[in-house]
Amino acid sequence: MSHSQESYKPKNHIRLVTAASLFDGHDAAINIMRRIIQATGCEVIHLGHNRSVQEIVDCAIQEDVQAIAITSYQGGHVEFFKYMHDLLHEKGCGHIKIFGGGGGTILPEEIQELHDYGITRIYSPDDGRSMGLQGMINDLVKSADYPVGEDVKAEVALDKSDKKTIARVVSAAENYPEHSKDLLDAIRKASAENKTPVLGITGTGGAGKSSLVDELVRRFLTDFDDKHIAIISVDPSKRKTGGALLGDRIRMNAINHPRVYMRSLATRQSNLALSKYVQDAVDVMKAASFDLIILETSGIGQSDTEIIEHSDMSLYVMTPEYGAATQLEKIDMLDFADIIALNKFDKRGAQDAIRDVKKQYKRNHNLWDIKDEDIPVFGTIASQFNDPGMNNLYRAIIHKLVEKTGTDLQSSFEVTKEMSEKIYIIPPARTRYLSEISESNRGYDKWVSEQREVAQKLYSIKKSIEAIESIQVEDKDRLTKELQEVYEEVELELDPKNKKWLEEWPEKAQKYKDDFYVFKVRDKEIKVQTYTTSLSQSKISKVSLPRFEAWGDLLKWGLTENVPGEFPYTAGVFPFKREGEDPTRMFAGEGGPERTNKRFHYVSKGMPAKRLSTAFDSVTLYGEDPDYRPDIYGKIGNSGVNICCLDDAKKLYSGFNLADPKTSVSMTINGPAATMTAFFMNAAIDQQCELYIKENGLEEEVKTKIDQIYKEKGSDKPTYNATVPEGNDGLGLMLLGVSGDQVLEPEVYAKIKADTLTKVRGTVQADILKEDQAQNTCIFSTEFSLRLMGDVQQYFINHGVRNFYSVSISGYHIAEAGANPITQLA
């Protein structure tokens, strides 16, 4: 009989950072583990997946945690964990314990190596089997159960650049307020003399406060290049377990900046929006002389006015989905908020909501004569890039802070008078597009069935007429005439296009029986043999036609399957596959561009067509530059080629004429797909510029221009960092470090560019939905990436890029994540 294992009961308030390592999209395991850690009574600062050592260590120091727990399934675990250990010791935080796991990807000898190096514990699959999940978590929590903040001296010098000391003093106030009384008294005194403004942000849960704070921080850092900002973020503790998820950082990107400090606090009580130690945390930030402090509460509901006691001005964040207008009368913060943000302004009814909120603000503040445009209520979409509403909100907040506190935050941030408006990927009128497709398909199937029946009747009548005419029967003429009248009446129900298809079918079928089939593609006539010859010299048709005679069966086949190259294109968009080109893909990707280029030339040697398929390393897939940093260095060129710039792309495909009709390139990349496509296109254009230069004898003139460019730069011209491999004629290497528009006349370059774009052949995967659902190698938001995909395709349409495909749907990856064929299609 099975029984659940008891959780360890911590003696101290334990705080941990959890994350999945850099270049690792596997976040299922860490999510399971951190939930068990929370349920064991710990406060968890969760960072999500693809987090660098620097991000994790900076977070651990700012949050003053006892431990870090990491999952790493990406293969670079030895370097990753050792680098984390070294960085913590370098920053004087060697007391923070490191725990990790990675299933079978971390070998037993590697686990021993990491333990010997100083990593607290790496859990193996065997540990999971013997200890169980809760047993492993109990072991982790017990090891991390030590006091923090108990040993802080009474005299501490606080400075905004010393984040470690700031974090430890906040811990002292939170964990040992009585023991640290003298220290806190001194800090309160210093805080009282400091005029740092405090912006209090509160609102309902799920209103998007964290995303909104991140956008405010981003604008603050852009607006002031010498100011420092501190964020205190409060999240609720669980009443049952005492654990808490301090998860705001997972939705924040701007905070990873040297001028930003963030500290997450758990309420450690139920039904409160703030921790009782929040004022001490604010005083610490003031004493450290930050230029602005943002205090964000946990989302509670209609009665979270406590924020005004700790802030100089308050911002209330809500959404349009507050219910009936009378609900606004119950929201206490509308009486006190200096500014209101109606976030998620793309929701249905947002315009009505902002009107009602403005009316309520007027009533609550007795501002009967104020103009609607002057009421401090702003519609915002914090998740949208450069949202006009967020810009206006930021400017209003800074002005209000200056007005209320006299702070020297003189903003130069420029705004427009636009209102937030959702930029839709799918227009609102087409939100039912999947249903429309299904309805259209069902309607089509029904129509096909009806047309089949009509055609079948016509076929039967025709055969009846032929039978009557072929035998001696009384009243033959009358019977034939009556059947002919019925035929003509039924024929009215047959679609004219279907009638034409049936009439032309015998001639079309004959074309497939001939030895050669001739067709045109983009005005080019192509002649293809219709059969292959077996070893026994039998002729085997490349396209097998149905043997139906009845019109109904034949028409149904034509409307639902048909031959290749004709609607509904179930067998491809061309009548036959291209001949004279081996379909073999030359797949490669390892090390740097020179190494993969050498491999490409090796695998394509002697092949009539060059079909290069490129695999990229994790560093490139996640949009990072190669670096000597250990958490990056070990992954450069691992299981794929590393490409970080245009010169790398030129070297990678050097010696292959990318505008040749027998050359095609496919790139398996998604997050930075648009960037890689741009690299590829420009590499191809510069190759054609190089050919033009050679054809017109301009080598010396161009060389002089390039030398002058690098003389002015004061650096050496890039080179191919290896011996040029056999088969590589050097095409693409002349213009390393420069582009064709720098050395050729504008009109010449423009003509070459336009011509090249129409000739390049290949595919880029660019399937961001697959990444979102299955593999997690996302760089931008899914919405932004989809819009970018649309922009790339529009560019292709505008510039006649017809042989290079801007997206390749990868249904099998989504299938591996659990999707069925229907959801794959959706």
VEXROSE-269501 format. One record per residue (C-alpha): residue in one letter; x, y, z. Coordinates in steps of 0.5 Angstrom, whole numbers, padded with zeros to 4 digits, always signed. Each point is the difference from the previous one (the first is absolute). Layout:
<pts>
AXYZ
...
</pts>
This chain:
<pts>
M+0000+0000+0000
S+0003+0007-0002
H+0000+0006+0005
S+0003+0007-0002
Q+0007+0002+0003
E-0001+0005+0006
S+0003+0007-0002
Y+0006+0003+0004
K-0002+0005+0005
P+0005+0006-0001
K+0003+0003+0006
N+0002+0007-0004
H-0004+0004-0005
I+0004-0003-0006
R+0000+0003-0007
L+0002-0003-0006
V+0002+0002-0008
T-0003-0005-0005
A+0001+0000-0007
A+0002-0004-0006
S+0007+0001-0003
L+0002+0004-0006
F-0002-0003-0007
D-0004-0005+0004
G-0008+0000-0002
H-0002-0006+0004
D-0003+0004+0006
A-0005-0006+0002
A+0004-0003+0005
I+0002+0007+0004
N-0007+0002+0000
I-0002-0007+0003
M+0006+0001+0005
R-0001+0007+0002
R-0008-0001+0002
I+0003-0006+0004
I+0005+0005+0003
Q-0006+0005+0001
A-0004-0005+0004
T+0005-0002+0004
G+0000+0007+0003
C+0005+0004-0004
E+0000+0007-0003
V+0002-0002-0008
I+0002+0006-0004
H-0001-0004-0007
L+0004+0003-0006
G-0003-0005-0006
H+0004-0003-0005
N+0006+0002-0004
R+0004+0004+0005
S+0007+0002+0000
V+0005-0001+0006
Q+0000+0007+0001
E-0007+0001+0000
I-0001-0005+0006
V+0006+0002+0004
D-0002+0007+0000
C-0007-0002+0002
A+0002-0004+0005
I+0004+0005+0003
Q-0005+0006+0000
E-0005-0005+0003
D+0005-0002+0005
V-0002-0008-0001
Q+0003-0006+0004
A+0000-0004-0006
I-0001-0001-0008
A-0003-0006-0003
I+0001-0001-0008
T-0002-0005-0005
S+0005-0001-0006
Y-0002-0004-0006
Q+0004+0004-0005
G+0007-0004+0001
G+0004+0006+0002
H-0001-0002+0007
V+0007-0001+0003
E+0002+0007-0003
F-0007+0003+0003
F+0001-0002+0007
K+0007+0001+0001
Y-0001+0007-0003
M-0006+0002+0005
H+0005-0003+0006
D+0005+0004-0002
L-0004+0007-0001
L-0003-0001+0006
H+0007-0001+0004
E+0002+0006-0004
K-0005+0005+0002
G+0001-0003+0007
C-0007-0004+0001
G+0003-0007+0000
H-0005-0001+0006
I-0005-0001-0005
K-0001-0008-0002
I-0001-0002-0007
F-0004-0006-0002
G-0002-0003-0006
G-0002-0006-0005
G-0001-0002-0007
G-0002-0007+0000
G+0004-0004-0004
T+0004+0005-0004
I+0004+0001+0006
L+0005-0006+0001
P+0002-0003+0007
E+0007+0002-0001
E-0002+0007-0002
I-0004+0000+0006
Q+0006-0002+0004
E+0004+0005-0003
L-0005+0006+0002
H-0001-0003+0007
D+0008+0001+0001
Y+0000+0007-0003
G-0005+0002+0005
I-0007-0001-0003
T-0004-0002+0006
R-0004-0005-0003
I-0002-0002-0007
Y-0006-0005+0000
S+0000-0006-0005
P-0005-0005-0002
D+0002-0005+0005
D-0001+0005+0005
G-0007+0001-0002
R-0002-0007+0000
S+0003-0001+0007
M-0002+0007+0003
G-0006+0002-0004
L-0002+0007-0002
Q-0002+0002+0007
G+0006-0004+0003
M+0005+0004-0005
I-0003+0007+0002
N+0000-0002+0008
D+0008-0001-0001
L+0000+0007-0004
V-0004+0004+0005
K+0004-0003+0006
S+0007+0001-0003
A-0003+0008-0001
D-0003+0000+0007
Y+0005+0006+0003
P-0001+0007+0002
V+0001+0006-0004
G+0000+0007+0003
E+0002-0002+0007
D+0007+0002+0000
V-0001+0007-0003
K+0004+0006+0003
A-0003+0006+0003
E+0004+0005-0004
V-0001-0002-0007
A+0002+0005-0006
L-0005-0001-0005
D+0001+0002-0007
K-0005-0001-0006
S+0006-0004-0004
D+0001-0005+0006
K-0006-0004-0002
K+0003-0006+0005
T+0000+0005+0006
I-0007+0003-0002
A-0003-0007+0000
R+0003-0003+0006
V-0002+0006+0004
V-0007-0001-0003
S+0000-0007+0003
A+0002+0002+0007
A-0006+0005+0000
E-0004-0006-0003
N+0002-0006+0004
Y+0003+0003+0007
P-0003+0007+0001
E+0001+0000+0007
H+0007-0002+0000
S+0002+0005-0005
K-0004+0006+0003
D+0006+0004+0001
L+0002-0001-0008
L-0007+0002-0002
D-0001+0006+0005
A+0006+0003-0004
I-0003-0002-0007
R-0006+0003+0002
K+0003+0007+0002
A+0004+0000-0006
S-0006-0002-0004
A-0004+0006+0003
E+0005+0005-0003
N+0000-0003-0007
K-0005+0003-0005
T+0000-0006-0005
P-0007-0001-0002
V-0004-0006+0001
L-0005-0003-0006
G-0005-0004+0003
I-0003-0005-0005
T-0006-0004+0002
G-0006-0004-0003
T-0004-0006-0001
G+0003-0007-0002
G+0002-0001-0007
A-0001+0007-0002
G+0007+0000-0003
K+0004+0004+0006
S+0006-0004-0001
S+0001+0001-0008
L-0002+0008+0001
V+0005+0001+0005
D+0005-0003-0005
E-0002+0005-0005
L+0000+0006+0005
V+0007-0003+0002
R+0002+0000-0008
R-0002+0007-0001
F+0003+0003+0006
L+0007-0003-0002
T-0001+0003-0007
D-0002+0006+0003
F+0006+0001+0005
D+0007-0003-0001
D+0002+0002+0007
K-0005-0002+0004
H-0001-0006+0005
I-0007-0004+0001
A-0002-0005+0005
I-0006-0004+0000
I-0003-0004+0006
S-0005-0005-0002
V-0005-0003+0005
D-0003-0007-0002
P-0005-0004+0005
S+0002-0005+0004
K-0004-0007+0001
R-0004+0000+0006
K+0000-0008+0000
T+0008-0001-0001
G+0003+0007+0001
G+0003-0001-0007
A+0000+0005-0005
L+0001+0001-0008
L+0004+0007-0001
G-0001-0001-0007
D+0000+0008-0003
R+0007-0001-0003
I-0002-0005-0005
R-0004+0005-0003
M+0005+0006+0000
N+0006+0001-0004
A+0002+0007+0001
I+0002-0002+0007
N+0007-0003-0002
H+0003+0007+0000
P+0006+0002+0004
R-0004+0006+0002
V-0006-0004+0003
Y-0001-0004+0006
M-0006-0004+0002
R-0002-0004+0006
S-0006-0004+0001
L-0004-0001+0006
A-0005-0005+0002
T-0005+0003+0005
R+0001-0006+0005
Q-0007+0001+0002
S-0007-0001-0004
N-0005+0005-0002
L+0005+0006-0001
A+0003+0003-0006
L+0006+0002+0004
S+0005-0003+0004
K+0001+0004+0007
Y+0007+0001-0001
V-0001+0003-0007
Q+0001+0007+0003
D+0007-0002+0003
A+0002-0002-0007
V-0002+0006-0003
D+0004+0004+0006
V+0006-0004-0002
M-0001+0002-0008
K+0000+0007+0002
A+0006+0000+0005
A+0003-0003-0006
S-0001+0006-0004
F-0004-0003-0006
D-0003+0005-0005
L-0007-0003+0000
I-0003-0006+0004
I-0006-0004-0003
L-0004-0004+0005
E-0005-0005-0003
T-0005-0004+0004
S-0003-0007-0001
G-0007+0000-0003
I-0005+0000+0005
G-0007+0003-0002
Q-0004+0006+0001
S+0003+0002+0007
D+0008+0001-0001
T+0001+0007+0002
E+0005-0001+0005
I+0005+0001-0005
I-0001+0008+0001
E+0003+0000+0006
H+0007-0002-0002
S+0000+0004-0007
D+0000+0007-0002
M-0005-0001-0006
S-0004-0006-0002
L-0001-0004-0006
Y-0006-0004-0001
V+0000-0006-0005
M-0007-0003-0002
T-0003-0003-0007
P-0006+0001-0004
E-0003-0006+0003
Y-0002+0002+0007
G-0008-0001-0001
A-0005+0004+0000
A+0001+0008+0001
T-0003+0000+0007
Q+0006-0005+0002
L+0005+0007-0001
E-0004+0003+0006
K+0003-0006+0005
I+0007+0001-0002
D+0003+0004+0005
M+0007+0002-0003
L-0004+0004-0005
D-0001+0005+0005
F+0008+0000+0002
A+0003-0001-0007
D+0004+0005-0003
I+0000-0003-0007
I-0004-0006-0003
A+0002-0005-0005
L-0005-0004-0004
N+0005-0005-0002
K-0002-0006-0005
F-0003+0006-0004
D-0001-0005-0006
K-0006-0004+0004
R-0007+0001-0003
G-0003+0006+0003
A+0006+0004+0002
Q-0003+0006-0003
D-0006+0000+0004
A+0004-0002+0006
I+0005+0006+0000
R-0006+0005-0001
D-0004-0004+0007
V+0007+0001+0004
K+0001+0007-0002
K-0007+0002+0002
Q+0001-0004+0007
Y+0007+0004+0001
K-0004+0006-0001
R-0005-0002+0005
N+0005-0002+0005
H+0005+0006+0000
N-0006+0005-0001
L+0003+0002-0007
W-0006+0003-0003
D+0003+0005-0005
I+0006-0004-0002
K+0000-0002-0008
D+0000-0007-0001
E+0007+0000-0004
D+0003+0003+0007
I-0002-0006+0004
P+0006-0004+0002
V-0003-0007-0003
F+0004-0003-0005
G-0002-0006-0004
T+0006-0004-0001
I+0003-0007-0003
A+0006-0001+0004
S+0001-0007-0004
Q+0001+0004-0007
F+0006+0003-0003
N+0001+0008+0001
D-0007+0000+0002
P-0003+0008+0000
G-0004-0001+0006
M+0006-0003+0004
N+0004+0006-0003
N-0005+0005+0002
L-0001-0003+0007
Y+0008+0000+0001
R+0000+0007-0001
A-0006+0002+0004
I+0003-0004+0006
I+0007+0004+0000
H-0004+0007-0001
K-0004-0002+0006
L+0006-0003+0004
V+0003+0007-0001
E-0006+0004+0002
K-0001-0004+0006
T+0007-0001+0003
G+0004+0005-0004
T+0005-0005-0002
D+0005+0002-0005
L-0003-0005-0005
Q+0000+0004-0006
S-0003-0004-0006
S+0002+0001-0007
F-0004-0006-0002
E-0004+0002-0007
V-0007-0003+0000
T-0006+0001-0005
K-0007+0001+0001
E-0002-0007-0003
M-0004-0005+0004
S+0001-0007+0001
E-0002-0004-0005
K+0001-0008-0001
I+0004-0001-0007
Y-0003-0007-0001
I+0003-0006-0004
I-0007-0002-0001
P-0005+0005-0002
P-0006+0000+0005
A-0005-0001-0006
R+0004-0007-0001
T+0001-0003+0007
R-0004-0005-0002
Y+0004-0002-0006
L+0001-0007+0002
S-0007-0001+0001
E-0001+0003-0007
I+0005-0005-0003
S-0003-0006+0003
E-0007+0003-0002
S+0002+0001-0007
N+0003-0007+0000
R-0006-0003+0002
G-0004+0004-0005
Y+0005-0002-0005
D-0001-0008+0002
K-0007+0001-0001
W+0000+0003-0006
V+0005-0005-0003
S-0005-0006+0002
E-0006+0004-0003
Q+0004+0001-0007
R+0002-0007+0000
E-0007-0003+0001
V-0002+0005-0006
A+0006-0002-0004
Q-0002-0008+0002
K-0007+0001-0003
L+0002+0003-0006
Y+0005-0005-0001
S-0006-0005+0001
I-0004+0003-0005
K+0005+0001-0005
K+0001-0008+0000
S-0007-0001+0000
I-0001+0004-0006
E+0006-0004-0003
A-0003-0007+0002
I-0007+0002-0003
E+0003+0002-0007
S+0005-0006+0000
I-0006-0005+0000
Q-0007-0001-0004
V-0005+0003+0005
E-0007+0002-0001
D-0001+0008+0000
K+0007+0001+0000
D+0000+0007-0002
R-0005+0002+0005
L+0004-0003+0006
T+0006+0003-0003
K-0003+0007+0000
E-0003+0000+0007
L+0007-0003+0003
Q+0003+0006-0004
E-0005+0005+0003
V+0002-0003+0007
Y+0007+0000-0002
E+0000+0008-0001
E-0004+0001+0006
V+0005-0003+0004
E+0005+0003-0003
L-0002+0007+0002
E+0002-0002+0007
L+0007-0002-0002
D+0005+0006+0001
P+0003+0002-0007
K+0007+0000+0003
N-0001-0008+0002
K-0003-0001-0007
K+0006+0003-0003
W+0004-0004+0004
L-0003-0007-0002
E+0000+0002-0007
E+0007+0002+0000
W+0002-0006+0004
P+0001-0005-0006
E+0005+0004-0003
K+0004+0002+0007
A+0000-0007+0001
Q+0004-0002-0006
K+0005+0005+0001
Y+0002-0004+0006
K+0000-0006-0004
D+0005+0003-0006
D+0007+0000+0001
F+0001+0007+0002
Y-0004+0005+0004
V+0001+0007-0002
F-0002+0006+0005
K+0002+0007+0001
V+0003+0003+0007
R+0000+0008+0000
D+0000+0000-0008
K+0006-0005+0000
E-0002-0007-0004
I+0002-0006+0003
K+0000-0007-0003
V+0000-0006+0005
Q+0000-0007-0001
T-0007-0003+0002
Y+0003-0007+0002
T+0006-0003+0004
T+0003-0007-0003
S+0001-0006+0005
L+0006-0005+0000
S-0004-0004-0004
Q-0002+0005-0005
S-0007+0001+0002
K-0003+0007-0001
I-0002+0003+0007
S-0005+0006-0001
K+0003+0006+0005
V-0008+0002+0001
S-0005-0006+0001
L-0007+0002-0003
P-0006-0003+0003
R-0004-0005-0004
F-0007+0003+0001
E-0005+0000-0006
A-0006+0003+0004
W+0000+0007+0000
G-0002+0001+0007
D+0006-0004+0003
L+0005+0003-0005
L-0003+0007+0002
K+0001-0001+0007
W+0007-0002-0001
G+0001+0006-0004
L-0003+0005+0005
T+0003-0004+0006
E+0007-0002-0002
N+0002+0001-0008
V+0006+0000-0003
P+0006+0004+0002
G+0001+0007-0001
E-0008+0001-0001
F-0005+0002+0006
P-0001-0002+0005
Y+0008-0002+0000
T+0000-0006+0004
A+0006-0002-0004
G+0004+0006+0000
V+0000+0007-0004
F+0003-0003-0006
P-0002-0005-0005
F+0007-0004+0001
K+0006+0001+0004
R+0006+0004-0002
E+0005-0005-0004
G+0008+0001-0001
E+0000+0001+0007
D+0002-0005+0006
P-0005+0001+0005
T+0006-0002+0005
R+0000+0005+0006
M+0008+0002+0002
F-0002+0001+0007
A+0006+0003+0005
G+0001+0005+0006
E+0006-0001+0004
G+0005+0005+0003
G+0001+0007-0003
P-0002+0002-0007
E+0007-0002-0003
R-0001-0007+0002
T-0007-0001-0002
N+0002+0003-0007
K+0005-0006-0001
R-0005-0005+0002
F-0005+0003-0005
H+0005+0000-0005
Y+0002-0008+0002
V-0007-0002+0000
S-0002+0003-0007
K+0006-0002-0004
G-0002-0002-0007
M-0007+0001+0001
P-0004+0004-0005
A-0004+0004+0005
K+0002+0003+0006
R-0006-0001+0005
L+0003+0003+0007
S-0003-0002+0006
T+0002+0004+0006
A+0000-0001+0007
F+0002+0005+0005
D+0002+0000+0007
S-0004+0001+0007
V+0004+0007+0000
T-0002+0002-0007
L-0007-0003+0002
Y-0001+0004+0006
G+0002+0007-0003
E+0007+0000+0004
D+0007+0002-0003
P+0006-0004+0001
D+0003+0001+0007
Y+0006-0002+0004
R-0005+0000+0006
P+0000-0008+0002
D-0008+0000+0000
I+0001+0002-0008
Y+0007-0003-0002
G-0002-0007+0001
K-0006+0000-0004
I+0003+0004-0006
G+0000-0004-0007
N-0003-0006+0004
S-0005-0004-0004
G+0000+0005-0005
V+0004+0006-0003
N+0001+0007+0004
I-0002+0006-0005
C-0001+0007+0004
C+0001+0005-0006
L+0000+0001-0008
D+0007-0002-0001
D-0001-0007+0004
A-0006-0001-0005
K+0005+0002-0006
K+0005-0005+0002
L-0005-0006+0002
Y-0002+0000-0008
S+0006+0003-0003
G+0002-0004-0006
F-0008-0002-0002
N-0003+0005-0005
L-0007+0002+0004
A-0003+0002-0006
D+0001-0006-0004
P-0006-0004-0001
K+0003-0006+0002
T+0002+0003+0007
S-0005+0000+0005
V+0001+0001+0008
S-0005-0002+0005
M+0001+0003+0007
T-0002-0004+0007
I-0001+0007+0004
N-0006+0003+0003
G+0001+0005+0005
P+0005+0005-0004
A-0003-0003-0006
A-0001+0007-0003
T+0007+0002+0002
M+0003-0006-0003
T-0004+0001-0007
A+0003+0007+0000
F+0007-0003+0000
F-0001-0005-0005
M-0004+0005-0005
N+0006+0005+0001
A+0005-0006-0001
A-0003-0002-0006
I+0000+0008-0003
D+0007+0001+0002
Q+0002-0006-0004
Q-0003+0002-0006
C+0003+0007+0001
E+0007-0004+0000
L-0002-0003-0006
Y-0002+0007-0003
I+0007+0003+0002
K+0004-0006-0003
E-0004+0000-0006
N+0001+0008-0001
G+0008+0000+0002
L-0002+0004+0006
E+0004-0004+0005
E+0006+0005+0002
E-0005+0006+0000
V-0004-0004+0005
K+0006-0003+0004
T+0002+0008+0001
K-0007+0002+0003
I+0000-0006+0005
D+0007+0002+0002
Q-0002+0007+0001
I-0006-0002+0004
Y+0004-0004+0005
K+0006+0005+0000
E-0005+0005+0003
K-0003-0006+0005
G+0007-0001+0002
S-0001-0008+0000
D+0002-0006-0004
K-0005-0002-0006
P-0003-0007+0002
T+0002-0006-0003
Y-0002-0007-0001
N+0003-0003+0006
A+0003-0007-0003
T+0002-0003-0006
V-0005+0001-0006
P-0002-0007-0001
E+0000-0004-0007
G-0006+0002-0004
N+0000+0007+0003
D+0001+0005-0006
G+0000+0006+0005
L-0006+0003-0002
G-0003+0004+0006
L+0006+0002+0003
M+0002+0006-0004
L-0004+0004+0004
L+0001-0002+0007
G-0001+0006+0005
V-0004+0004-0005
S-0006-0001-0005
G-0001+0002-0007
D-0004+0006+0001
Q+0007+0003+0003
V+0004-0001-0006
L-0005+0000-0006
E-0004+0006-0003
P-0007+0000+0003
E-0004-0002-0006
V+0005-0006-0002
Y-0001-0002+0007
A-0007+0001+0000
K-0001-0004-0006
I+0004-0006+0002
K-0004+0000+0007
A-0006-0001-0004
D+0002-0005-0005
T+0003-0004+0006
L-0006+0000+0004
T-0004-0003-0006
K+0005-0006-0001
V+0002-0002+0007
R-0003-0007+0002
G-0001-0003+0007
T-0004+0000+0006
V+0000+0002+0007
Q-0004-0003+0006
A-0002+0006+0004
D-0006-0004+0003
I-0001+0004+0006
L-0006-0004+0002
K+0004-0006+0001
E+0005+0003+0004
D-0006+0003+0005
Q-0003-0007+0000
A+0006-0005+0000
Q+0007+0002+0000
N+0000+0007+0004
T+0006+0003-0004
C-0004+0007-0001
I+0004+0007+0001
F-0006+0004-0001
S-0008+0000+0002
T-0004-0005-0005
E-0004+0006-0002
F+0006+0004-0002
S+0003-0006-0003
L-0006-0001-0004
R-0001+0007-0003
L+0008+0000-0002
M-0002-0007-0004
G-0005+0004-0003
D+0004+0006-0002
V+0005-0005-0003
Q-0005-0003-0004
Q-0002+0007-0002
Y+0007+0002-0002
F+0000-0006-0004
I-0006+0001-0004
N+0002+0007-0001
H+0007-0002-0003
G-0002-0006-0004
V+0004-0005+0005
R-0004-0006-0003
N+0005-0006+0001
F+0002+0001+0007
Y-0006-0002+0005
S+0000+0005+0006
V-0003-0006+0005
S+0000-0007+0000
I-0005-0003+0005
S+0002-0005+0005
G-0006-0004+0002
Y+0005-0006+0002
H+0003+0004+0006
I-0007+0002+0003
A-0002-0007-0001
E+0006-0002+0004
A-0003+0005+0006
G-0007-0004+0000
A-0004+0003-0006
N-0004-0004-0005
P-0001+0001-0007
I-0006+0005+0001
T+0004+0005+0005
Q+0006-0001-0004
L-0004+0003-0006
A-0003+0005+0004
</pts>
